[in-house]
Amino acid sequence: MGLLGGSYNPAHAAHRRISLRAVRLLRLDEVWWLVSPQNPLKGSSEMAPLAARLAQARRCAGHGPIRVTAIEEALGTRFSHDTVRILCQRLPKARFVWIMGADNLAQLHAWHRWPELLRIVPVAIFARPTYSRKALTSPAGKRFARFRKPARKAASLAGAPAPAWAFVGGALNPLSATAIRQAGAWGGGEIKKRSVT
């Protein structure tokens, strides 16, 4: 299973695209969207209620191999490290891969217990516009450089012992939740039909 954490404020087509790409390239059964009650690194002033973000994420995910969850609320966890550790304990036969965009790798060193997260679960990093170089030269990218697998071996991540990670390139989608909010196309319910660039 792939784990794609985030605020999903709101979920959008790029989340779905990266998830479907991860299923194909990493040979996953499904991807779980872990909709965070509150990202510890983000303010709550612009955060839509969890119920609204979950509903939008379910509409965006559609049918197929994407499962939208509020597992962090159910587990009472705030940090990715804690969520993943508990999931691995409760589902010992499952093989998880943490999925993130290059923008998150670039600032992973600000996450709670980030080195331990990379030692618990393999990670697939997907390229994002303007972030690739910054991500690969970030503190996390440098510290775990020797555990990086070539992109062509990304399909082996689910069976690889952590730490292991791969950087996956490809066509870049500039869509972001921040851009959607700044364009006024997300009012905490449905995304309004408005152009977002």
Steps between C-alpha positions, in 0.01 A plus 500: 500500500610851425450764769448857380460733795386859479252767595305457176386859532369427241571169326551553128584328171875493568440292817300251296757496220796435730302225676410319179857539377628357828268199470637431152871577550537360852269201434271584791159355577368838613593843632360631827447875521569587864298819544660676795277659764760779526847511348737599784702715257201698372272755660135421556355833383456391136435133578155378402327266747617140483155376391499738203853401397415131526186545288693694233779239504247219446349686202847560357622143556206349315492125453804280479803427715486813721367476857429829678548477876504711816714237671706758687187626671403143589849420631542835674831565323630837380830399343569279198764306692249397766229414247730278294648331807152405629382383156805275467438358848130438440541363147829307520440309174430817298778652292477878506669765287486863610427726203588868491571780260847649460378813680456290816844340471646851478362583845488152653767599752234716671276197562475335840745204524554499124812274501300234685218527244747415223627206703148359545365509145637526143423831329413598143566865417314641199639802315321834540565815294798704632571267793708212361847649550411648840360163609804295401740742670285540814622374839284186461613443141865524600476300821325206333671528159665159530159333537363646175396249235493584129156603374491192278501286818218689671272197454714314754438752780199319649719198568813690601612536860512860620680725460447499124372771271470589134452828319246464219500759222254539217250756380459769764161634603509859633163470676513554876252540784660835587437628145139381515442683830676816381282505188193489724392171345472313832256617759532201729234298320527428130757640262331772300528479123755772452829511319801433723848552355 
